[in-house]
Amino acid sequence: MIHNTVIVGSGPAGYTAAIYAARANMKPVLYTGHEPGGQLMITTEVENFPGYPNGIQGPEMMEDLRKQAERFDTKIVSDMITKVDFSGPVHKLWSESGEEIHAHTVIISTGASAKWLGIPSEEKLMNKGVSACAVCDGFFFRGMEVAVVGGGDSATEEASYLAKLCPKVHLLVRRDELRASKIMQERVLKADNIEIHWNTSTVEILGEEEVEGVKVINNKTNEESTIPVKGFFVAIGHTPNTAIFNDWLDQDDTGYLVVKPGTTLTNVEGVFASGDAQDRIYRQAITAAGTGCMAALDAERYLTEKGII
């Protein structure tokens, strides 16, 4: 059997693609991967997604999207795609359970994973003051002191965003210089309420039920100190979940899938990329959902042009 559309991944992009594809009678099959719902499953309060005036828990929102996709007869399979062959014209995929799947079109929505420091207190206080997204969670820390760890564009952008909400932002930089672009460096250096802590590494995030501070160490003097903060933002980058497509799809220098501007088209006919797997800039649930919609419409157009549907 050759499916019209197989969707790989189940975050906002994947479920939205499924909703649109199913309503267009494309009979999509969606493979959830190991983390159904993606990064939203470790997000507590979502307040910036339209349609939820009182906010919603991330896992609850993902369950709503899943139910909506199933309502239109999307087939959802709880399995992981581990290998692909896009030599075409029919695309082949293999699941972790050993199933070989054939599809006329493939929509990739495998997302990206935040890089973490890997210290125990980071995991313990996740969503209790520890976050990897200032745009998502900064609102909850208005009027409070916060810390951002990182020295690249992600960290400087997060710090600049938080500086508009918080009286003081502590930027913890492991080296004695920033890796960020010149314009972003200038922005944080000029900000009165951003204090840069050079040569500084995180030892431990303090607190039991919520973040109360961060213990840091100076890499040159070995001097330890504590900074009292209520929010701790990890901004050391994201890793797109695209490794299984390395041999087939064009990627940028950090692994994000490259699409034709204004579309979700990859370099392979019939393969479309949506969500954070192809978005290194915005990385929001709403933008992911938007590109999921685009991918389904692009796939429908492809199937129609080929006379398949």
N, C-alpha and C positions, 0 to 999 in steps of 0.2 A: 504493500500500500504506500502511495505517495501522498503525504499530507500537503494541503495548500500552504499552510503556515505553521511553523514551529517557533515558539517563543522561548528563549533561554534566559531565565531569571524572573524574579517575582516581586520586585519592588514596585513603586508607583509607575515606573515606565512599563514594566512587563504587564502588570494588571490592566493599565490603561490601553496598551496595545491590544490586549486580549478582548477588552470590552468593544473597542472599535472594530476589530477583525471579526469578532463573533456576530456583531450586529450587521456586518456586511456579508454574512453567510460564508465566511472563509473557513469556518470550522477549525479554529486554531487549537493547537495542543501546546500547553505551557508546562515547562519543566522548572520546578521551583528552586532547585539547588539545595544546598545544605542549610541555608538561612532564608526560609520563606519570609518574604516581606522586607528583606534587606536591612539597611541601617535603621529604618524606622522601628524595627523590633526592639532596639535598645534605646529608644527615645521615649521619655515619659510623656511630657505635655507638649502637644503640637498646637500652637495658637495662630500660626501664619498660613494655614491652608484654607483657601476660601470654602465657605459652606459650613464651617464649624464655628459659629459665633461664640460658643462657650469653651472652645478648645476641645481636644480629644487626645486620648492616649495613643501613642504610636502603634502599638500592636492592635488596638481596637480599630484604628483607621485602616490598617492593612487587611484586617478581617472583613471590613466593609467592602473594600475594593475586590477582595477575593470573591465574596458572595455576589457582587455585581457581575463579575466576569462569569461566574458559574451560572448565573441567572440566564445568560444568553448562550448557554451550552458550550462554554469553553471547557475542554478536557484538561484538568489539572493533574499532573503527575508529580508525585513527591520523589524525585530522583535528580541526580546530578549529571549534567552533560560533561564528559571528560575528554572527548576527542571529536574532531570534525574533519571532514574532507570536502572542501569547496571547489573541487576541480570541475564540478557541474557537468551538464546543466541541472541535474537533480543533485541536491546537496545531501550529504550523508553526515549523520551525527551518531555518536555512541554514548549510551548512558553508563553510569557506574555499575548498574546491575547487569550490563552486558547486552542490552537491547540495541539493535541497529535501526536507526530511524531515517527515513527518506522524506525530503521536503522540497517543494518548488521554491518556497521562500523561507528565510530564517530571519527572525528579529532578535537581535542581541540586546539584552537589558541586564547584564550581569553586574552592573554597578561598580563601585570602588570602595575600598576599605581604608579607613583612617589608620595612619601609623600611630602607635602608642609608645610610651616610654618603657613599658614593661615592668613597672614597679607594682607590688601588691596593693598599695593604698589607692592607686589609680583605678583599679578594677572595683575595689570595695566602695569607692565613692562615686562611681559612674552614675550620672544623672542625679547626683546629690551635691552638685557643685563642680564636678568634673565633666568637661564637654570637649568635643572636637569641632564645634561649629558655633562661632560667635553670632552669626546672623540668625541661627535657629534659637539660641538660648540666651543671648546677651540681654534681652528684654527683662529676664528674671533677676538681673543683677544691677538694675538701675540704682544709682546712689550708693553702690558698694565698691570697695576696692577689689580688684581682680588681678590675676597673673596670666600671662601668655608665655608659653615656652616655644622657642624656635627663632631662627634668624633669617629665614627666606621670605619670599613674597607672601606666602600664606600667613606667616606670623605677623608681619608688619601690617597686612590688610586687616587681620583680626584685631590687632592692637588699636589701629586707627578707628575701626568701627566701634570698639568698646569705649574708646576715649570720648565718644559723643554721648555715652550713657553713664559712664562711671567717673567719679571724682579723681581716681588714680588707677593707672594701669602699669603693672610691673612687667616689663618684657625681659624674659630670662634667656640670655644668649650664651651658648656654650663656648663660643670663640671670642676673640677681641675685635671682631668685625661682623657686619651683616652681609649675608649673601643676597639680600633682596636687590631688586632693581634700583637704580639711582633715585628715581622719583619717589619710590616708597621709602627709601632710607631718609630722604630729605623730609618727608612728611612726618615720620615718627620722631626724628631729631628735633623738629621745630615744635612739636606738640608739648605744651606746658605740663600736661598731666600724664605723660608717658615717661616713666623712669626706666632706663635701660641698665640692666645688671650684666656687665660683661664677664666673660670667663666663668659663667655660672651654670652649674648643673643641679638638677632636682634630686634631692636625697629621699624625701618623703612628703606626701601630702597629709596634712594633719587634720584630725577630726574623726568622730565616730559615726554620727548620723548625717553630718553635713560638713563641707569644707570649712575649716577654721583658720587655716594658714598653710604655708609651705616651708619646709626646711630645705635650705640650699647650701651648696658648698662652692667656694671660689676655687677654680681649678689650678690657680697659680699659688695661692697662699695656703690652701687647704683649710681656710677658716670657714666654719659653719655659722649660719645665721637663720633666723626665722622671720618670714614676712607674713604679717596677718592679712589674709585675703578670704573672701567668701566664694570666689569663683576661680577655677583653674582650667585654662583652655590650652589644649595640646594642639599645636599647629606646626607639626613637623612633616606635613604632607599626606597625600593619599596614594594608595596603590590601586590602579584600575584592575579589575578582575578579568583580564583579557589574555592571559598566558596561553590558553588553548588555541587562540587564533593567531599566534605568532607567525606561523608558516603560511598564512593565507591572506591576512588583512593588513593594510597599511596602518601604521601606528606612529605617534609622535615619539620624541626622545624619551618620554616617561611611560609609554605604554598605552596612552589613550588612543582609541580608535579614531581614525581620520575619516570624516565624511565630507561629501560635496557640500560646500556652503549653502545654507538655506534648505537643506534636505537631510535625510538620514541615510543616503546612499553611500555604501562603501565602494572599494575598488572592485568588488566581486558582484556581478549581476545577481540580483535576487537575494542579497544579504544586506540587511539594514541594521544600523546601530542607534540605540536610544539610551537616554538616561545618563548616569554618571560614568558609564564605560566610555563615553565619547565627549564628556563635558568636564573639563578641568577648571572651569571658571566659576560657574554658578552653584552647582551641586545642591540644589534645593528639590524638595519633593514636588513642588508645583512645576518647575522647569523639566524635571524628569518625566512627569506625567504628560506634559506638553509634547515632548519628543516621542513618547510612546504613541500618542495619537498620530503624530506625523509619520512614524514608522509603519503603522497599520495602513494609513492612507497611501503611502508610497508602495507598500507591498500589494495593496489592492490594485493600484494603477498598473503595476508590473504584471500581475496575474491577468488582468483584463487585456493588456496589450499583447500578451502571449497567447490569448485565447484559452486560458486554462479555466477561468470562471466567466 
